[in-house]
Amino acid sequence: MPLPKSADQIVRQQIDSLMQDIEALEQIVEQSSKGQRRIGVPPELIQAKLPLQGNLFDVLRARFINLLSFLYQSHPHFSHQIDDIRSLESTVKDGNTLVGAIKAFKADYESGVLDSLANVIEADIISDYMGQAEQLLGEGVAGQYDYVPAAVLAGAVLENALRTLCQRQSPPIDVTKPNGSPKTLDPLIADLQRVNVFNKAKADQLRAWAKIRNYAAHGEFTEFKRSEVEAMIAGIQNFIADYL
């Protein structure tokens, strides 16, 4: 799943900045490699290359960790990678490892290889939230509007899925109104139907779920039933499996 344009621009700027600092680190690694000693940074080089006073290796490592955290926070795959990066020390060997990891990340990001992994992460998050919606539905006492929280959560997952679909179109569909406020479910559905992502029958079904979500969010609990929320959760799960 490609990142939104603003986030993608931030990532690319950070990658470019990291690559500039790598040039300085590679020079230091090369100078230090004969004795295999810890990487030292001449003060004049720090002043020339970085706004921070400190070890170039430590700063570069921290900035790469921050970038990974920005992109893939809390996902197990990158949590392990971040721990590996964090454990590197300012030695010649680990300096080469850090440089290699950043260059590999740059190549994968720019070629789109990481998009498929982003899709997996997105699917994991959606699955977790839909599981929570099912759990909410099963925990209450029938007849006491216990199904309302499940409807709100499932509707939020649907809205996120529609925004994701909009961002995947070429060109991407704007998910905000001209005044900058986020589009609601109905406009998102209309926009996606307009570019033939799905047909009218599917759009009508999505609008029915959107109506349930709106009833739940605005306290109109008598306008829908538990059975409708059960069908809504199952339907949204199928929709996500088919379209994301």
SULVEN-V583115 format. One line per field, one symbol per residue. phi: phi as a letter, one per 30 degrees, with the letter a starting at -180 (. if undefined). A space follows every 10 residues. Layout:
phi: ???
//
This chain:
phi: .edeeddddd dddddddddd ddeddddddd dcddchdddc ceedddddcb dcdldedddd dddddddddd dbdideeddd ddddddddcd cddddddded dddddedddd dieddddddd ddddddeddd dddddddccd cejchddded dddddddddd dddddddddb ddddcbdedj dddddedddd ddddcidbcd dddddddddd ddddeddcic dddbceddde ddddddeddd ddcc
//
